[in-house]
Amino acid sequence: MGLESREERVELSVDIAGVRLKNPVMTSSGTFGYGEEYSEFVDLNRLGAIVVKGLSVTPKEGNPPPRIVEAPAGMLNAIGLQNIGIKAFIREKLPFLRQFKTHIIVNFFGDSIGEYVQAAEELSNASASDGGIHALEMNISCPNKEDGWIVFGTDPKAMKQVVTAVRKTTNLPLIIKLSPNVTDIGLMARVVEDSGADAVSLINTIIGMVVDVKKRRPMLANTTGGLSGPAVRPIAVRMVWEVYRAVKIPIIGMGGIMTTNDALEFLVAGAKAVAVGTGNFVNPLATIEIIDGLGRFLAEEGIYNVNNITGSLEI
Ligand SMILES: Cc1cc2nc3c(=O)[nH]c(=O)nc-3n(C[C@H](O)[C@H](O)[C@H](O)COP(=O)(O)O)c2cc1C
């Protein structure tokens, strides 16, 4: 049988938190806008899922510029979670996204448990009345303004509280996006699993800093920012592998994925699906090329179901 007909036999669909994705490749939050921005270049129907920019109950302007700076093999961003707010998203962006045969995952955040709960409630209500939202991805890399500014995702107790509260609020599949700025990511994943999460995604950006030595000032107005891109990939792959050994719920892996080979590293290490973030800025067609590349690789390897490569790492 020729390679092309073998490629057609490859089953790429995966089940994440009860949602059947046509393939395991999605976009990562904050790097693909609300989908519309890329729709001229990318056939959105082909994507496993679109994860939209992080939303909050009230719109946010984000941080003052400069908010982005280059770093070796990556970039540092301090956008400050700028977004149009959940109500405007539902009114202005979701109708556009509903036309496509893909799954929509809404990333959201808050700066108190109450705000996380309210956000989850508004998104669940919108989904119940008009559909179009297939899962929630909760960004826990935010400080709790009501409780000493402790970042939810770096404190097991705060994380348990917020995930438990949101779990009670929504019946939508709940994906928790883990922060890599911790010592033991496996432990954090276990806390999240025990608190009722359906899946985890990782990694979010790693806190970094770039200095303008002439001015003796940080390059970013916010002083620090989140590092993303190929620079973080080996850390992200290691963390996915650690989480794979720690929990039973599915993992969505991300961090510096630019090519099919990069995506495969995450799958072999234990991810069931992957997301492309910074890679979209360099090559807007990265997701499509990776979907095609996965089919080709699996056919060449004689593996006809992508699920069989998840966690296939041998040590
Ligand atoms: C400009 C920018 C904005 C981002 N915004 C969000 C966001 O709103 N919510 C979130 O959970 N992650 C956000 N992220 C993190 C990415 O979704 C992703 O987890 C991270 O960048 C690592 O993947 P990458 O190296 O492929 O970009 C953002 C990343 C970048 C570069």
The ligand as an SDF file (V2000), in Angstrom:
LIG
                    3D

 31 33  0  0  0  0  0  0  0  0999 V2000
    1.2770   36.8210   23.5530 C   0  0  0  0  0  0  0  0  0  0  0  0
    0.8210   35.6980   24.4380 C   0  0  0  0  0  0  0  0  0  0  0  0
   -0.4020   35.7820   25.1020 C   0  0  0  0  0  0  0  0  0  0  0  0
   -0.8340   34.7410   25.9260 C   0  0  0  0  0  0  0  0  0  0  0  0
   -2.0400   34.8280   26.5490 N   0  0  0  0  0  0  0  0  0  0  0  0
   -2.4980   33.7900   27.3250 C   0  0  0  0  0  0  0  0  0  0  0  0
   -3.7890   33.8490   27.9330 C   0  0  0  0  0  0  0  0  0  0  0  0
   -4.5480   34.8020   27.7630 O   0  0  0  0  0  0  0  0  0  0  0  0
   -4.1700   32.7970   28.7220 N   0  0  0  0  0  0  0  0  0  0  0  0
   -3.3630   31.6950   28.9080 C   0  0  0  0  0  0  0  0  0  0  0  0
   -3.7610   30.7670   29.6270 O   0  0  0  0  0  0  0  0  0  0  0  0
   -2.1440   31.5980   28.3010 N   0  0  0  0  0  0  0  0  0  0  0  0
   -1.6970   32.6260   27.5290 C   0  0  0  0  0  0  0  0  0  0  0  0
   -0.4660   32.5240   26.8990 N   0  0  0  0  0  0  0  0  0  0  0  0
    0.3390   31.3010   27.0790 C   0  0  0  0  0  0  0  0  0  0  0  0
    0.2420   30.3730   25.8600 C   0  0  0  0  0  0  0  0  0  0  0  0
   -1.0820   29.9590   25.6330 O   0  0  0  0  0  0  0  0  0  0  0  0
    1.1610   29.1310   26.0090 C   0  0  0  0  0  0  0  0  0  0  0  0
    0.7540   28.3980   27.1440 O   0  0  0  0  0  0  0  0  0  0  0  0
    2.6250   29.4910   26.1620 C   0  0  0  0  0  0  0  0  0  0  0  0
    2.9660   30.6050   25.3550 O   0  0  0  0  0  0  0  0  0  0  0  0
    3.5760   28.3300   25.8070 C   0  0  0  0  0  0  0  0  0  0  0  0
    3.3580   27.8930   24.4860 O   0  0  0  0  0  0  0  0  0  0  0  0
    4.1980   28.4460   23.2040 P   0  0  0  0  0  0  0  0  0  0  0  0
    5.6570   28.3780   23.5790 O   0  0  0  0  0  0  0  0  0  0  0  0
    3.8200   27.5350   22.0780 O   0  0  0  0  0  0  0  0  0  0  0  0
    3.7510   29.8510   22.9730 O   0  0  0  0  0  0  0  0  0  0  0  0
   -0.0130   33.5740   26.0830 C   0  0  0  0  0  0  0  0  0  0  0  0
    1.2110   33.4960   25.3960 C   0  0  0  0  0  0  0  0  0  0  0  0
    1.6340   34.5180   24.5770 C   0  0  0  0  0  0  0  0  0  0  0  0
    2.9520   34.3900   23.8500 C   0  0  0  0  0  0  0  0  0  0  0  0
  1  2  1  0
  2  3  1  0
  2 30  2  0
  3  4  2  0
  4  5  1  0
  4 28  1  0
  5  6  2  0
  6  7  1  0
  6 13  1  0
  7  8  2  0
  7  9  1  0
  9 10  1  0
 10 11  2  0
 10 12  1  0
 12 13  2  0
 13 14  1  0
 14 15  1  0
 14 28  1  0
 15 16  1  0
 16 17  1  0
 16 18  1  0
 18 19  1  0
 18 20  1  0
 20 21  1  0
 20 22  1  0
 22 23  1  0
 23 24  1  0
 24 25  2  0
 24 26  1  0
 24 27  1  0
 28 29  2  0
 29 30  1  0
 30 31  1  0
M  END
$$$$
